[in-house]
Amino acid sequence: MKQRDEKKETRKLPMSRRGKRLMVIYAALVLMMTAGATTVFAADDPLTVINNLSEFIFGLIRAIGMILLGFGIVQIGLSLKSHDPSQRANGFLTLAGGVIITFAKEIQTLIAG
């Protein structure tokens, strides 16, 4: 028993040929993505960079708003089917929140001028 503890054998986990092949392909793709990365330079005008970042962020916010709009519509539909007034109220609140989030940029430009 002591002899076995002293050796501390390491056992390899069994991996099929397909698993090994997928691991090699994955490692090669990771290596290509890291070694083949190119440097990205910013635009000359700093204002252009800020505007591009703003457009990207508002695009993400618009996508979240669209998801909430869809979820609100589904909630309203389910509440009409099950005759549940609390679910209907939550659906309308989610729908209203989705509309506000979807049109956040337009609302901001109306307020800011």
N, C-alpha and C positions, 0 to 999 in steps of 0.2 A: 504494500500500500504506500509506504513512504517513497519507494522508488518511483512510483507513478506521479506522486506529487512533486518530486524533485525535477522530473523531466518537463512537466507542464506542456504536454502535447498541444499543438495547435491543429485544430481540425478545420478543413475548408468546407464551406457550405456547398452543397451540390448545385451546379448550374448547368442548364442544358446548353446545347450548341446554339440554339436560337437566342437564349439569354445572353450568352457570351457575344454573339454577333451584334445584338442590339446594344450592348454595353460599349462595344468598340465603335459602333456608328455614333452613339451619343457622345462619347469622348472626342471623336473626330470633329463632330459638329461644334462642340464647346470650344475646342482648340481653334477651329476656323473662325468662330465668332470673336474670340478674344484676340487672336493674333492678327486677324485681318481687319480689325477695326480701324477706321480712318478718323482723322481729326476733323471736327466740325467747327467752322469759324462763324462767329456771329456777324450780323450785318454791320455795315459801317455806321449807320445812324442808330443811336441808343433808343430813340423814340420808336423806331420800327420794331426793335426787339420787345419793348414793353407792349406795344400794340399787338404783336403776334402772341405774346404770352397771355394777354387779356382775352384775345379771341379764343385761344385754346381753353382757358379756364371757363369762359362763358359757354363754350361748346360742351364741356363736361357737365356744367350745371344744367344746361338745356336737356342733356340726355337723362340726367337724374329726374328732372321735371317730367319728361315724357314717360318714364317708368312709373312715376307716381300717378300721372294721369291715367295710364292704363290700369293700374291697380285700383284706383278710385272707381273707374267705370265697372270693373269686375265686381267690386264690393257692392255697388249700387244694384247691379244686375242680380247678384246673389240675394241681396236683401229683399228685392221685389219678389223673388221666387219663394223665399221662406217667410215673408211678411214680418221681418224683424226691424222695428223702427230704430233701435240703437245702431244696428249695423248700417242702416240707410243713412243715419246722421254721420257716422264715421266715414262712409263712402263719399258723401257730399263734401265733408271737410278735407278728405284726402284729394278729391277732385279739385277743390278750390286751391289747396296748397300746391298741387301739381301745376295748375294754370299760372299761379304767381311765380313759381320757381322756373317754369318754362320760359316765361316772358320777363325774366329778371333784368336782362340787359336793356330791353325796351323801356321797362319801368324806370330803370336807373337813368337812361338818357332823357326821359320825360321830366324826372325830378331835377336832375343836374342842369339840364338845358343845353 
